[in-house]
Amino acid sequence: QVHLVESGGGSVQAGGSLRLSCAASRYPYNVYCLGWFRQAPGKEREEVAAIYTGGGKEAYTDSVKGRFTISQDNAKNTLYLQMNSLKPEDTAMYYCAAGPAVFVAGSCRLSETSVGYWGQGTQVTVSS
């Protein structure tokens, strides 16, 4: 029933920036986590960033720390991922996701198992 739609993907040169958006028809959980995953061809899907809807410390995979910022606009039911200083290795299909809140080391985290809803994905391609 929950519909997540990503947008903002595209092709950029290394060092460039993109902002991904994920519009949700509704947020289905009273307490929940929102996040972004990515999957490159031939590789496993990995969690990129996650945020608790109630606030707190965001979580990021090490490879994007300092470059990516996850944020949300509750009034618009929209999740964002600001991606700066993009690298070719960031090339992947990016998915937004929502799931019940699970806290690890003080941050809300998502996993393939915990995610209840996935977006369709938006492609990010970073060229060198």
PyMOL commands that set and color helices and strands:
alter all, ss='L'
color gray80, all
select helices_A, chain A and resi 62-64+74-76+88-90
alter helices_A, ss='H'
color red, helices_A
select strands_A, chain A and resi 4-7+10-13+18-24+32-39+46-52+59-60+68-73+78-83+92-100+103-104+107-108+117-118+122-127
alter strands_A, ss='S'
color yellow, strands_A
deselect
rebuild
show_as cartoon
